[in-house]
Amino acid sequence: MTQLLDTFALIIYCSFIYWLSDQPSVPVPMWFDHQDKLYHGGAYFIMAILTWRLFRHFTAKPWLIGVLAFIFCSLFGLSDEWHQSFVAGRYADFADWLADSVGAMIGILVIYRLTSRA
């Protein structure tokens, strides 16, 4: 049952990110330059945790879960940037993908540390 919930949580979250990327613009207040990179990193931080939760059902090796979660999140971020290149008012940005990947890596490192202490 937990595996099913973890699967749905990740699917719903990835769908939400896809939906946001499909919008011509996302109205968020900008208080400083490059603030969007924090949004990207935060979004993929959460995605990494959800991905970890799902992948833990398939292997007990934390290092492998981390590698697979990072690959999944990074490739999803890459596909998301490519998707945005087809949306009017949006564009693909290498720095956004980098922020996605860094956010995912931080999320993975946090959950790795938390689970290795248990």
Disulfide bonds with the S-S distance in Angstrom:
none
